[in-house]
C-alpha cells in the first residue's frame, strides 16, 4: 500500500520508517512512503508557505497553492501505480477515525487504494484548498496537535498493522475495538509480582473458561471506561 504525505517536516516520519512493526513491514514491501514538502513548490526566496489570516486573528494560515501543488505531485506519482487515490487532511474538525475505518482503509489498500495525507500546521489551512483538493478530513481525538504529522503517523501505523504479513491475524482479532469492546487485561511471568497474583483462571489451562473470563473482563472494562461502545455491541 502506498502513502504520500504532504508535510513541512518530512524527517519526522523516520519514527515509522525506521522503527518497529512499520519498519519491518516496509522492508518487506507491505507499504511505501513518499513525502512532499510544500516549500518545494514555492517561488519566492523565503519559500513562504503561510500568511496572516484574512479578517485578523492570531497565528498564521497555510497557503493553498503550495499544498495544492504538493497534492498534485503526489497524485501524479500515484497514478503511475494505477489504482485509486484518496486525499485526506487532519483537523480537529474532521470525522473521528475509528477502528472500522482503519480496517476498511487497509482492505482498500490491498485492492489498490493509495492515500495522500495532508499535514496542517500553525492556525490552520486555507479553506479553499480543503474544498478543492481534499476528499475527507479526519480527527484522531478531541484535542489539538501542533501539526498533522503525529496524526498521519498514527493513521499509517494503524493501517499498516492490518496489511497481510505485518502481524499474525489472531493478534488483530483479539485487540481492542476488534469486536466493539476494549481488550481484556493481559498478564505474563512471574505469576506473583510485588504481591499481586495472576488471575487463577489464566493458569488453569481450560480454554473455554479462559475465553469466558476474557469476554467478561472486556465487557466490564468497556462498561467502566467506554460505555458508549456498548451501544454498538
N, C-alpha and C positions, 0 to 999 in steps of 0.2 A: 504494500500500500504506500502511496506517495503523499507526503505532506510538504507544502510550500508555505513558508512563514514570512510575512512582511513585518519587519521589526527593525527598530533603531539599534537594538543590542543583540546582534546575532551570536556573539560569543557566549551569551547566557545558555544557549541550547547545548553546550557541551555537557551540561548536567544530565541530559538524557542520551546523548550520543556516545558518551564515554564511560558510563557507569551502569551497573545493574542489569536487570532483565532487558531493558530497552537497548542497551549496548549490544548484548548478545543477539537479540532479535535482529538488530540492524546488520550486524556482521554476517548473520545467516541469510540475509536478503529478504526478511519479512516486511521491512518497511524502509523507505528512503526519505531523506530530508534535504531540502534546499531552502536557504534563507535569502531574502531580498531586502536590502536596506533602502528606505525611501530617499536617503541623502544621495544615493547614486543616480537618482532621477531628477535632481535639481539642476538649475542652470546658473545660479549666482555664485559668487566667490565664497560666500559663507555657507553654502549648502543648506539653505534655510528650509525647514520643514514645518515650522509653526509660526503663528502670528496671533495678535491680540484679538479677542472676540468682538464681533460687531455688537453694539449695544452696551459695551462695557462689562465689567466684572473681573474677578480675579483669574489668574492663570493664563495659560496660552492654549491655543487650539491647533491641532494638527491640520495642515492644509490638505485640500482634496487632491490636487494634481499629483504630487509625489506618490501618494498612496495609490491612486488610480493607475499610474504607470507601473508601480510595483506589482499590483494585481494583474495587470495586462501581461507583464513579462512572465509571471508565474503561470497564467492561463496558457500562454503560447508554449511554454516549456512542457506543460502537462498535456497539451494537445498532441505532442509528438508521441506520447504513450497511448493515446486513444482513451476511451472511457469518458466518464462524466466528471465535471468539476463542480464542487460546492464551495462558495466563498462565505466564510463566517468571520465575524468580528466579536471581540469580547467586550462586554459592557455590563455595568451594574443594572442597566435597564433591559438586559437581554433575557431570553427564555431560560429558566433554570435547567441546567444539564442534569439528567437523571440516568441511572444505570441502564434503563431500557434503550435510551437514545444512544448511549455509548456502544452497546451491543449491536444496535442497528447500524451504526456507522462502520463498525468492524466488519459486519456481514456485507455491507455495500462496498467496502474497500476491497474485499475479496472478489467482488464482482466487477471491479474496475473503477470505483469511485476514488477520486483524488480530492484532497482538501487544501484550500488556500485559507490560512488563518491570519487575520489582521490584528496586530497588537497595538492597541492605542496607548497613548502617553499623555501626560500633562492634564489639562482640564477636560479634554475630550477630542472627538474627531468631527470635522466639518460634516454636518448632516447631509449635505448634498452628495458627498462620497458614499455615505451609508445607503442613501436612497438609490443611487445609480449603480453601485458596484457590489453590494453585499446582499447575499441571499438570506442569511439568518444572523441574528445577534444572540449570543449565549452568555449566560452568567454562571459562575462556579460557586456562588454563595451570596448571601445578603451582607456583603462587606465590600469595601473599596480597596483595590490594589493600586500600587504606583504605576503599573502598566500591565498590558495583557500577556507579557511573556510567561509569567508563572502560570497563568490560566491556560495558555496554549500548551505548555509542557505537561500540565496536569491532564489535559484532554488527550494529548498524544500518548502519554503513559497509559491512561485508562483504556484507550482503544487498542494499542499495541498488545496489551495483555491478552486480548481475545483473538488475536490473529493465530492461525494454525502454526503449531510448533513452538510457540512462545512459552507456554506453560502447560502443564497437564490439564486436560479438560475437567477432571473432577475438582481441581482447585478452584476453578471459576464457578463451578456448580454449587460449591459449599460456602462461598463467601457471602458477606453482607449484600443485601438487595437482590441476590440471585433469585430468591423466591418471594421477594417483597418484604423480607424481615432482616433485622440485624443478625449478625452471626452469633453463634453461641460462644461462651468463653473457651479458651484453649489453655492447656497445661502441658508441661514437659518435665523432665527429670531435674532435680530429685523429687521423690514422692512427698517429702516434707521439706518445706523451705521456711526457715525462721518461724517454726511452729504452725505454719499453715499447710494443711494437707490437701492433696488432690482428691476430688470427689470420688468416693469408693466405686461408683458405677463405672468410671472410666478405667478402672483396674480389673473389672470383672471378666472381661473378655466376652461378654454377652452382647452381641452386636445389635440385637433388637432393642434391648434395654438402653444401650448407649445412644442409639438413634432417637429413641423416645425422649431420653433426657435432654439431648441436644435440641430437639424440637421445642420442648417445654421451656428450656432456657432462652432460646431465641425469641419465643413469644413473650416471655416475661421481660426480657431486656428491651424488646421493641415497645411493649406496652409502657414501660417506665421511661424510656428515653425518647422514642419517636412514635407516639401513639397515632400520629397522622398516617403512618404507613399501614396500619391495620385496617384502615378504611378501604384499602385496595387489595386486601388479602382474603 
